[in-house]
Amino acid sequence: DTYILIMNQNYILPDMFDEKIIPMYNHPFKFEVNKQELKTILDRMAIVARNNKETRIYLELSKENLTIKNIDNNFAIETIKAVVEEEIVNIKIAVSVQYLIKVISQFIGNTVRIYCTPDIEDCRVIKIEDENQTNYYALNLLEG
């Protein structure tokens, strides 16, 4: 199953079946984390990020970790183990903590995979799935 998640906004999405647009949706690289650990951290981050623009947080990738930061209003930082493909080490993605919580809550699997690209400008849409390959595409228009 594939779902596209857009929260409380009106957008005209690029046609994901257009050959020129497909790369915007199908990023080649991914990182994986434990769903329950991620959900627990996101629930805590949602409290400190509630006054941020679009409840924005930052996902930062290192060789073996995902660091989740809230730096807009209140400072918070948490790190969890992650399997990160080499090509996306050291990138930073701004994303709504509420978007992630809503998507991750739909998964029945134990692992969350988030696909992205080293070119952060191309991360306007991120694909999020579990090991059962239930896919969500989250439109991500937040500035980093």
N, C-alpha and C positions, 0 to 999 in steps of 0.2 A: 504494500500500500504506500502511496505517496500523498503527502499533504503539504499545503503551502499555508504558512501562518503569517498573518498580518494583523497587528493589534490596533484596533480603534483608529485606523487611518484609511483614507481613500487614496489609492495609488493605482496607476495603470502599470501593470507588470509587463516587462518584456516577454515576448512569446518564447517559452522554454523549448519549443519544438523548432524554432528557427535555427538553422545551422550556424549563423553568426552569433547567436545569443547563447547557445548551449554551454560554452565555456563559463559563462557567468554563473551557471547553476551547478555544473559538474566539476568541482575542483579536484585536482589529482592527488592531493596530500591530505593526511588525516592525523588526528591524535585521538587516543582512547583513554577513558578513565572509568573508574567504578561508578556506576549510576548512584548508588546509595550515598557514597562519600560525597559526590558532587552535589547531590540534592540537599544534603545536610548543610554543606557550606553555602550553597545558594540561598537556602532559607535564612541563614544568619546574615548573609550579605543584603538580602532584601530589606532587612530592618534598617541598616545604616545607609542604604542607597535610596530609600523611599523619597527623599527630597531632590534627588539628582534628576537632571534632564532625562526623561524617558527611562528612569531607574537604571541609568547607565553604570556598568562596571567594566573592568578590563580583564581580558584573558591574556596572560603572557606565557609563552612556551619556552622551556629550556630543554636540555637533552632528555631528562627523565621526569620532568615535573610540569604541572600546570599551576601557575600562580594566579590567583584571582584577587584583584585589587579594587577597592573603592577609594578614590582619591578626590572626588568632587566636593563633598561637604564634610563628611566624617571619614576619617582614615581607618581603613581595615585592610588586612592582607592575610590570605591563607594559601597554603600550598598543599597539593596532593600529588601522589605518584601518577605518572601518565606514560603511555607509550607514544612517543612523538617521532614522526618521520623527520629525518635530518634536514630536508629542504625547508621545513617551516620552523626550525629552532630559531628563537629570538624574535618572533613576530609578536605583535600586540594587537588584539582585536577588541574594539569597543562594542558592547552588546547589552541589551536590556536583560537585567536579572529576571524580570518577570516573564519575558519571552522564554528564556531557558527553563525556568521552573515549569511553565505550562507545557512545554514540549516534553521535557524529561518525565514529567508525571504521567504522560500517555504511554510510555514504554513499559513493556512487561519483562524485557531482558535485564541483564545485570551490568551490561557494558554500554557506555555512550561513546559514539564516534562522531567527531565533528570534523567536517572537511573544509579545508581552506587552501589558500595559495600564499606564496611568499610576497606577492604583490598585493599589499593590503587594500589598495584602491579597488581591486577586483573582488573583495569580500563583501560586496553589497548584499549578496544572498549567500547564506551558509546552509549547507546540508547537514542535518543532524539525524543520526539513526542509531538503532540498537543492533545487537547481534542477530536479531530476527529479521533485520533489514526493513523494519518499518521506518520509512523516510519522512522527514519534515524538511521543508525549505523555509527558513526564516528570513524575511526581508530585513536587512540590517542597514539602516540609513544613518546610523549614529556616527558622529565625528570622533576621531580618536584623539 
